[in-house]
Amino acid sequence: LDSNFWPRVLMALPDAVGAAQIAMLSVDRRANVVSTFAPRLDPDLLASWQKYWAFPVLARASLRPTGEIYTLDSLMPREEFVATRFFDEFWRPAQLGLSAAGANLLVEDQFSALIFFSNAPDKEFLTTQQMHIFEVVLRHLSRAVRISRLLWEQELKHVAATERLNALQQGALLAD
């Protein structure tokens, strides 16, 4: 629940799952903001992801139900995927393999968050053990994201209410 721990968790998770890369992504469509934490990805590629690819890719992924694990193959056949500009301009330079899986942690009207992991390009398949570990961890991450989001919304409402009160042109009397 402490957002300061997310980077540590996400830096340890690829090793626990036995993956080369991992990323946690969120998009707030109201604010037009994409947040991505991918500790093993090149920062320039990450900037490219956020600028050019995040909204279309996340829009497609957010169609899946929260908590459902999906593979890259279930989103698009490999032959089609390797023929895309996204594969050539982002996926391959990021050294992401075609054996990848992800899941939505939270999907709301205008906000979604997901996590995915990828094996190295030379690993053709996801193992049963990888999928099992990911499934177990996913339950906890989904719950933590939901609670964290609720706490953030409550804090935001409190801050916004205080700012509105301080911006009043006339005095106000509050009674509790």
Secondary structure, 3 states (H helix, E strand, C coil): CCHHHHHHHHHHHHHHHCCCEEEEEEEECCCCEEEEECCCCCHHHHHHHHHHHHHHHHHHHCCCCECCEEEHHHHCCHHHHCCCHHHHHHHCCCCCCCCEEEEEEEECCCEEEEEEEECCCCCCCCCHHHHHHHHHHHHHHHHHHHHHHHHHHHHHHHHHHHHHHHCCCCCCCCCC
